Amino acid sequence: MKANVGGLDKILRIGGGIVLIGLGAAGIGAPWTFIGVVPLATGLMGWCPLYPLLGLNTCPAKRD
């Protein structure tokens, strides 16, 4: 698995995941807020399984 999630994308995923999980744990919002585990995990791993299917990559280009 090559990293395909860049810096800003990681920050947004981790932050959004934490917010959603926090809302779910506090009982605010619907039970689906625990889906925040997905963006949190993909942000921490630096790899999103959906990106290759869509042909996306937010990592900076590597130069030789």
C-alpha distance (Angstrom), angle and dihedral (degrees) to the residues before:
residue distance angle dihedral
M1 . . .
K2 3.77 . .
A3 3.77 116.7 .
N4 3.80 111.0 -99.8
V5 3.82 101.2 166.0
G6 3.82 115.2 88.2
G7 3.80 132.0 -151.6
L8 3.81 103.1 -85.1
D9 3.79 90.6 38.1
K10 3.83 89.8 53.9
I11 3.80 92.4 49.9
L12 3.81 92.6 49.7
R13 3.80 93.0 46.2
I14 3.80 94.6 48.0
G15 3.82 92.9 44.5
G16 3.79 93.5 46.3
G17 3.79 92.0 46.6
I18 3.78 92.4 50.8
V19 3.80 91.8 48.2
L20 3.81 92.8 49.6
I21 3.81 93.3 46.8
G22 3.81 90.3 46.8
L23 3.80 91.8 51.2
G24 3.79 90.6 49.6
A25 3.80 92.8 47.7
A26 3.80 91.0 49.4
G27 3.80 90.9 50.9
I28 3.80 92.5 -116.4
G29 3.77 114.2 135.5
A30 3.74 131.0 2.5
P31 3.81 125.1 -36.5
W32 3.83 88.6 -106.1
T33 3.80 89.4 76.8
F34 3.81 87.9 89.7
I35 3.82 85.7 73.8
G36 3.82 81.6 86.3
V37 3.80 85.6 90.8
V38 3.82 88.7 77.7
P39 3.82 98.9 58.2
L40 3.80 90.1 38.8
A41 3.82 91.9 53.8
T42 3.82 94.6 44.2
G43 3.80 90.7 47.6
L44 3.79 92.7 50.4
M45 3.83 93.0 45.3
G46 3.80 94.0 43.9
W47 3.79 90.7 -135.9
C48 3.78 130.3 99.5
P49 3.84 117.4 -165.8
L50 3.81 91.6 -152.3
Y51 3.82 95.7 56.5
P52 3.84 97.2 72.1
L53 3.81 90.1 50.2
L54 3.79 89.9 53.5
G55 3.81 94.4 39.8
L56 3.81 93.0 -117.6
N57 3.80 130.8 142.5
T58 3.81 124.1 169.7
C59 3.80 95.6 -177.2
P60 3.79 115.1 111.6
A61 3.80 115.3 -100.2
K62 3.78 114.2 -95.8
R63 3.79 116.5 -130.9
D64 3.78 124.0 -147.3
